[in-house]
Amino acid sequence: MKTEAIEITSFSLSKGLTIDDFITANADVDIWLAKQPGFILRRISQRKDGTVIDMLLWDSTEDAEKAARGIVTELANSPVHAAIDQSTVDWSVNVCRHSVN
C-alpha cells in the first residue's frame, strides 16, 4: 500500500515582502524540489491574514523529511530563507490517510 505524505508549512513573510516576492525567492527551491526522490507536487497559498501555506505531497514521510533537511543544508544560501519570518514557522509531515482523485 502506498503511503503518501503531506508536508505543510505555515509562516509569515519577512516584513515588507509580498507573496509574489516569496514565490520569486523560491525559484531555486522549485528547481531543486522537482529533482528530489518522492516529490509529487507543491502548492503555495496565502490566507486573508497574510499567513503563507506551503503544501507538498511526497511518496513517503521519509522522502519529505530528507528533502526538508536538504532545504536547510544544500540550499542554505537560498533567498527563500530571508523571505520567511523564521519565528513564525510551523512545519509538519504526516501520512495521508485518505485521498480522492
N, C-alpha and C positions, 0 to 999 in steps of 0.2 A: 504494500500500500504506500502510495506517495504521500509524504508529509511535508507539504509546502509550509513556508514560514512567512509571516508578515512582520516587517520591521517598520515601526512607526516612531518618528522623532518629531517632537513639537518644541518650538522655541520662539523667542522674539528676535527680531533683526537688530543689529547694532544701530545705535542712534543715527538718525538721518538717512538710513537706507530704505529703499523700496523693494517690493517683491521682484521687480524687474532687475534691480541691482543684484539681488541674491541669485536669481536664475543666471545672469551673466557670469557671476563669480563661480558658478558650478560647471562651466564649460569643460574644464579638465576632469572634474569628477564624473560627469556623464560619460565621457570617452573611456575613462578607467573602469567604471561600473560595467559597461557593455562587454568588457573583456573578462569579467570575473566569473569563475565557475559557479553555476547555480543561479545566476542573475536572470530574472524573468522580466520585471518591469519596474518602473519608478513613476510616481505621481507626486506633484507638489501643488499644494493649495494653501489658501490663506483665509482664516476666519475673519469675521467682521471686526473683531477686537485687535486684529493685526498679527495674531499668533500664526506662525507658519507650520504646516503639517507636511512632513516629508515621508511618504509611504513607499516602501519597496516590497516586492514579492520575490521570494527566493525558493529554490528547490528544497532547502532544509535550513534548520536553525544553525547548523554548523557552517554552511556557506555564508549566511548572514553575519555571523559572529566573526568569521575570518575576514570578511570584507570590511567590517567595522574597524578591526584592528589595522587594516591596511590604509584606511582613510586617515588615521592619525599618525601612521609611520611613513608609508610610501608617498602620501600626499600631504605631508606635514607643512609644506610651503604653499599649499593651495590658497588662493584668495578667499575661498569659501569660509575658512575658519574665522577670518576677521569680520565677515558679514553677519556672524551669529553672536548674539549676546550669550556667551557660554554659561552664565549663571542661571539661565532660564531653560536649559536643555533638559528634556525628559525623553529618554530613549528606551525602547523595549523591542524584543524579538519574541514572538510567540508562534507556536504551531497552529496552522489553520485547522479548524475543527469542522468546517462546512464550507462548501463553495457551490456556486451556480454559474454555469457558463451560458 
